[in-house]
Amino acid sequence: MSGGPHHSRISKVVVTPVAFADPPLLNVVGVHQPWALRAIVEIHTDTGLVGLGETYADETHLARLDAVAAALPGTDPYDTHGLRRLVVDVLGKETGGAGASFGGMLDVSSAVDTVYSPFEVACLDLVAREADRPVSDLLGGAVRDRVPFSGYLFYKWVGHPGSTNNGPDDAWGEALNPDQIVAQANRMVDGWGFGSLKLKGGVFHPDEECAAIEALRDAFPDLPLRLDPNGAWTPETSVKVAERLAGVVEYLEDPTPGIEGMAQVAARTDVPLATNMCVIAFEHLKPAIAADAVQIVLSDHHLWGGLRRSALLGGITDTFGMGLSMHSNSHLGVSLAAMVHLAAATPNLTYACDTHYPWKTQDVVRPGVLDFEDGAVAVPTGPGLGVELDRDLLGELHEQYLTCGVRRREDTVYMRSIHPDFTPNTSRW
């Protein structure tokens, strides 16, 4: 990593794992644990700047982050190509360049992109701070000043089993049937002003989930709706659901697993199919496009290798006439800020982005920058990502990480601790 004599250099890198309370949200592989994990990356320079990144925090991933962090001091934050070479080099030595798995649903053959991403974001944050410009300017400039998000609905239990008297441990209450999903949606729309809604399916029989979508359509006749069962259905069932929900949903997301299965469904319906499961790395694009398996790709800078590689993905989807939106995992404010800057600087963002943000009750960034108004977040105009760490909150969430006992995301393991005979619903119906 080279640079001119006046460039700031990376002086130290700190990776802090944090945990924050997560409700019992249900999905195809089980249920969210009481604690969600993230890692906050801080890159310091010898000129006193700090850049921020955020990523997953399971044990394997943390070990890789720490190995890269140890190798970064002395390098040039402007040289992101050099950063990538360094990540490849370190992972080759540390892990044999092995793959990575997140949450039981997302598997990639190489860990390079997921490890590189938070460091790239942090470098772009501090480079933009040095230039006194927002990160969106480093990505070609914002083409919109507000980024629309979709309200993310989940089937959920009233509270985590074993919590105080097994009563409600959040303000949302139970959501296990269409009426309760509509009540949850009303709370989302009233509280955040979302202009579209997504239901996480794969939990109940497809007829039940279709009924929930139809109840949402009756309650919100003008809102775009989407349904994501995370590959819970066979291609045959997916086609039937697509027939039933044609004209009701704007798209179906991952109705069935795999590029081949998705292609079978796509050939038999006009309902657009979206994915963040069968196309989650650059090597998946060619086969998916060749098979016309998906019409919409859900980008995710945590998985795709940071902001600039996600912009590259945007260019590819544009070239092939595909739609583009943004996937979300349980995240905090550093991730949301990065998502907003990326979305702002992506000309062909064709659908509102997903976000888990309303489900969290704690954060590590100072409040006031990333507020939802009419379902959208104004693009921060301050330098860098535009968010600042609250050191006290970071300490509090790190303390929660140390004491919570959760060290990796294991929705299925947690579900089996409650329902021992549970099997993931992938391709079940």
TORLUM-765026 format. One record per residue: x, y, z of N, C-alpha, C in turn. Coordinates in steps of 0.05 Angstrom, whole numbers, plus 5000, padded with zeros to 4 digits. Example, Ala and Ser with C-alpha at 12.3 -4.5 7.8 and 13.67 -1.06 7.14 Angstrom:
2
526448865156524649105156526449345156
525749555142527349795143525850015157
***
This chain:
429
501749765000500050005000501850255000
501950394978503650624976502050884979
503351104982502051364983504051584984
503151824978504952054978505852125006
507752305009508952365035507052495054
504952635043503152785061500652635069
500252395058497852235064497852155093
495452155105495152045132495551735129
496551625151497051335152495251215174
494650965170493050825191494950775214
494050855238495850825262494850605280
492150565281491150345298488350275289
487650025293484949925285483749785309
481349855316479949735339477449595329
477149345336474649195329473249135355
470849235358469349195383466749035378
466648785388464048635386462048755405
459548775396457348875412454948685410
453148705430450648555429448448745436
446148705423443748865430441348695429
439348765445436948605448435448575422
434648325416433148265391430648115398
428348195386425848055393425847775381
423947605390423647325379422347325352
423847405332422747425304423147155291
421047055278421046785267421846785237
423246575229423946545201424146255193
425046205169425045935158426845745174
429045845186430845675200430545685230
428545825240428145835269427146105279
428546205299427746455312430146605321
430046875320432247045329432846995359
435346985366436146965394435647225409
435647215435435147465451437147685446
439447615435441547815429442547795401
442648015387443848035360446748135364
448548035347451348105350452248275326
453848475331455248625309458048695319
459748765300462448865306462749145295
463749325312464349605303467349625298
468049715274470849745266471550045267
473650115280474650385280477450385269
477950545248480650575237481550855244
483750865260484951125268487251195250
487751455245490151535229492051695247
494451725237496451885252495852185252
493752255236492952545236490452585253
489652375268487552415288484752355278
484552255253481852195243481051915251
478351865251477351595256475151535236
475351305223473251205205471850965216
469250945211467650735223466650535203
466450285211465150075195463649895215
461849725203460249545220459849285204
459849065219459548805205458448595225
458348345216457548125233459548085255
458747915275460647875297460647595308
460147395290460547125300463547075304
464146865320466946825329468946805305
468246645285470046595263470646855248
468547015244468847275230470547465246
470047475273471647645290474647585289
475247325289478047245287479347355262
477847345240478847445214479147745215
477247875226477348175229479748255245
480248115267482448185285485148145270
485347925254487847875239488348095219
486348195205486648415186487348665201
485948725223486348965239489248985247
490448755255493248755265495148825242
494348765217496248805195495949085182
493949245190493349495177495149735185
496049755209497649995216499950045197
500350305190502450385171501550395142
499150295136498150295109496550555103
495950595078494650835068491650795065
489950945079487050905078485850965050
487351115033486351175006486650934988
488450744995489150524977487350284983
484850294974483050064980483749814963
484949854940485949614925488049464942
489849624953491949514971490649374995
488549505006487149385029486049115021
484949094997483748834989485948624986
488248704975490448514972491348415000
491448605019492248535046490248335058
487648385054485648195065486047915053
486447905027486847645013489347505025
491447665029493947555040493547455068
492247615085491847535114490047295116
487847295101486047065102487246815091
488946845071490346615061492046485082
493346655098495146545119493446445143
491446595150489946535175488046305172
486646285149484346115147484445935123
486545945107486545805082484545915063
483646165067481846295049479046165048
478346045071475845895072473346065068
471145945065468546085061467446195087
465046295085463746415108460746355108
459546335131456746285133455546475154
453146575148451946775166449046705171
448346635196445546605203444146355192
445746165182444545915172443245935145
443246175132441946205106443846305085
445946455093447746575073450446445074
451246325052453846185051455346295027
457846375031459546465009462046295009
463146254985465446074982468046204992
468146474992470446615001469646825021
471246855043470647045064471747325057
473147355035474547605029472747845029
470447825014468648065012467448145039
466647945055465348005080467348125100
469848035099471848145117472848415108
473148445081474148695070472148925075
469548865073467449075073467649285095
467749205121467649405142470149585142
472449465133474949625132474749825109
473649735086473249925064471450155071
469150085085467350295093468650495112
470250385131471650565150473750735136
475150625116477050785100475551015085
473350945072471851145057470751365077
469951275100468951465120471151665128
473551565133475651755141476851915118
476951805094477751955070475852185065
473252125067471152325063471252545085
471852455110472152645132474552835127
476652725116479052885110478353095088
476753015069475953195048473553375056
472453325080470153475089467753445070
467353205060465153145042463752885052
461152855045459852605052460852365036
460652125047461551885033460251855006
457651935004456251904978457752054955
459252264962460852404942463152234931
464152054948466351874939465251654920
462551624920461351414904460051534879
460851774873459751904849457652114854
457052164879455052374886452252264891
450852384908448052304914446252374891
444652184882442652244861439852284874
439652244900437152294915437952394943
436352564955437052664981435652515004
433852334996432452165016432451875005
432751685022432751405014430251265026
428551155009426151025019426650745029
425450675051425650405063422950275065
423050005066420549845069420249755097
417849765108417349665135417549355135
419149255153419848965153418148825174
416248665165414348535183415348245188
414948155213415747885221413547745236
413247495232411747335251413547325276
412247355300413847345324412247255348
413747155367412547085393412147335409
410547315430410047555447412647625462
414247425469416747485483418547245481
421047275489422947045489422146855512
421946595506421446405528423546445550
422546435575424446465597424846755606
423746945589423947225599421947265621
422047485635420547535659417647435657
416947225672414247105672413347035644
415147015625414446955597412447155586
412447395596410647605586411947745563
410747965553411948105530414648235539
416648195522419148335529419848545508
417848625493418148855475415448985471
415349205457412849355454411049245431
412049045417410648975392408448765396
408748595417406748385421407048155401
405147975403405147735386404247795358
405347645339404347655311404547385299
402347235300402246955290400046905271
398447105264396247075245395847335229
394247325208394047565191393147825206
391247795224390348035239392648165255
394247995267396548095284398748215266
399048095242401048215223400048485213
397448515209396348775201396748985224
396348895249396749075272399649155273
401548975268404349035268404949235246
403749195222404149375200403149655206
400849675219399749935227401750085245
402949935264404950055282407350155266
408249995247410550075229409850325213
407550325201406850545183406250805200
404950765223404451005240407051115252
408850935260411251025274413451125255
413651005231415951075214415051175186
412451155180411451265155412151105130
412850835134413650675111411650685088
412650695064410950705040410850445025
412150235037411949955027412449765050
411549515047411749325069412749055058
414448925075415448665068414848475091
413848235085413348035105415347815103
416747755125418547525126416847265130
416747105109415246855110416946615116
416046385106417446135111416946015138
414946125152414346045180411945865181
409845935166407345785165406745685137
404745515135403845415109403445655090
404245625064404045845045401145965044
399145805047396345915046395946125068
397046065092396846245115398446505109
400746485097402346725091401146885068
399946755049398446895028396147045040
394746925059392447055072393447305087
395847295099396947525112397447755092
398647685069399147885048396548005038
394447835035391847935025390548115046
390948045072389948225093391348495093
394048485088395548735085394548895061
393948765039392948905015390349045022
388548905037385949035044386449275063
388349245081388849455101390349695089
392149635069393749835057393649815026
391349905015390849854986392949974968
394350184977396250324960399150264964
399750094984402550044991403649804975
406049824962407349594951407949384973
407449134966407848914986409848714974
411348584992413148374983413148155004
413747904995413747675013416347525009
417647455031420247315030420247075048
419746835036419846585053422546455055
424646585045427346475047427546185037
426446135013426745875001425145655014
422845725027421245515041419545345023
419245414998417345274980418745124958
417444924947418344794923417744974899
419044934876418345094853415345084846
414144844849411244804843409544984860
410044984886408545144905409045444900
411545514893412245794887410545894864
410145734844408545814820405645854829
404645674846401845714855401545964871
403446024889403346264905403546514887
405246494867405546724848402946774833
401546554826398846584813396946724831
396846634856395046744876395547034882
398147104883398847374892399647564868
399147474844399647644820397947894823
399248124819397848374822397548474850
398348294870398148374898400948444909
403048284901405748344910407348474888
409248654895410948774875413148574867
413948394886415648174879415547954900
416247714893416747494912419747474915
420647454940423547434945424147144953
426047024939427046754945424746554953
422846514935420746324942421846044944
423845974928425045704928428045734927
429545534938432445564939433745514911
436045654907437745594885437045724859
439045774842438645904816436945724798
437345464799435845284781432845294789
432245274814429445274823428145544817
429545754822428546024817427946054787
429745944770429345964741426745814732
426245584745423845434739421345604745
421445744768419145904776418846144757
421146274752421046524735419946464707
420446224697419446154670416446124670
415246094693412346034694410646254707
411846484713410246704724411346974715
409547174715410447444708411047604733
410547484757411147614782414247624784
415447864787418347884789419347734814
421647604810422947464832425447614841
425747644867428047784878429747574894
432247644898433847464915435947604931
436447504955438947554969440147294979
439247074967440246814975441746664953
440646664929442046514908443946684892
443846944895445747124882446847314904
449047224917450147394939453147434936
454147364912456947414905457147444875
459347574866459547634837459547384820
460547164830460646924813457846804808
455846894824453046794820451546944798
452647174790451147344771450847214744
453147114733453047004706450946784703
451146574720449146354717446246454722
445846634741443146724746442046884723
443647054711442847214688442347034664
444146844659443846654637441246494639
440446424663437946264667435446444671
435846704671433646894677432246814704
433846734723432846634748431646844767
432847084766431947304783431747564767
429747724774429347974761430348214778
430648164804431548374823433648254841
435948394843438048314862437948494886
437948384910438048544935441048564943
442148794939444948834946445248844976
447648804986448248825014451248875016
452049115024454949175023456549015043
455248905063456748735082457648475069
455948375051456548125037458148155011
457448374996458548404969461348534968
462348614992465048724992465249024993
463349145008463649435012461949604993
462449864994460750054980461450064950
463950064943464650094915464049844899
464349614912463649364898460549344895
459149444915456249454912455349644890
456849864886456250044864456749894837
458849734837459449564813457149374808
456049254829453749084826451349234814
451049484823448949654813449249694783
451649734774452249774745451549524729
452249284741451649034727448648984724
447149034746444248994744443049184724
444049434723443149624704443649534675
446049424671446849334644444949114634
444048934653442448714645439448764649
438749014655435949084658434548954682
436148904703434948784727434249004747
432348944765431749124787433749094809
433849294826435849304848434549414873
434949274895434049374921436349304941
435749314967437849274987436849095009
438348895015437748705036438648815063
437448705085438148795111438448565130
440148585149440348405172440048585197
439848455221439648615245442148795247
441749055246444149225245443749475262
445949625265446049865281446450105262
446950345274447050595259449350625240
451650505245453850535226453150395200
451950155202451050015178448850175164
446950285179444750435166445850675151
447750815164448951045150450350965124
451850745125453150645101451150575079
448950435088446850355069445550605056
445150805072443851055062445651195041
448251215048450151345028450251185002
450450915005450550744981447950774964
445650754978443150784964442851054950
443851264964443651534954445251564928
447451414926449251444903448851224882
446651074884446050864865443750954847
444351034822442251154805439950964800
440550704797438450514790437350354813
437150474836435850344859432750354853
431650124846428950124835426750064855
427549974879425549904900426550014927
424650064945425350144972427149934985
429050025002430949835015429649705039
430649465046429849335071431349455094
430149455118431649515142430349385167
432049285185431149185211431049405232
431749645224432249855244430049905265
427449895257425449945277425349725299
426549495294426349285314428449315337
430349495333432449515354431749735374
432649705398432049905419434550045429
436949955418439450075427441150135403
443050315406444850365384447550455395
449550495377452150585385452850865374
451050965357451451235346449751445360
450751685360449151905373446651945357
444351995370441852015356441552275340
439552285323438952535309439652545280
441352355271442252375243440552195224
439751965234438551765217435551725223
434051935224431251915231429551845207
427551665212425751595191423451795190
422951905166420752085162419352005136
416751945137415351845114416751605102
417751435119419051185110421751215097
422851455099425451505086427451625106
429951595100432051715116433551925098
433752175109435152375094438152305093
439352345070442152275067443852465083
445552365102447152545118448952715100
449052975106450653165089453253245103
453653155128456153215142458453045131
460853095141463152955130463052655136
464152485118464252205122461452075121
461051875138458451745140456451935154
457452135168455652325181454652235209
455652005219454851915245457351905264
456851945289459051935309458351715330
460451575338460151375360459551515386
457651405401457351475429458951275446
461151375457463051195471461651045494
459951175509458551045531456750825521
455350875500453550665489455150435477
457350495464459150285453460050105476
460950235498461850085522459649905533
457150015534454849875545454249625528
454249665501453549445483455849235482
458249325486460549135488460348975513
459549105535459148965561456948745557
454848825543452648625537453748395521
455548445502456748225487458248035506
459848155524461447995542459747815560
457347915568455747775588453447615577
452647655551450147535541450447245535
452847145531453246865525452846775496
451846955479451546895451454146955436
455146765420457646815406457346775376
455046675367454646665338451646655334
450746725310447846715305446946425299
445146325316444246045313441246035317
439746125297436846125299435645845303
436845645289435845375291436445255319
438845295328439645185355437845305377
437345565375435645695395432745585393
431745555368429045455365428845165377
430845005373430844735383431044715413
432044925425432144935455429344965466
427445065448424645105456422844895445
423344825419421844615405423844415394
424544205410426744025403426443885376
423943855366423543715341423543895317
424244145320424144335298426144265276
425144275251427044255228426744505211
428844615201428544845183426644795160
425145005153422944975133423844995104
426444995099427445025071426244815053
424944905031423644725011421544535025
420444625047418644445062415944415048
414944645036412244635025412244624995
***
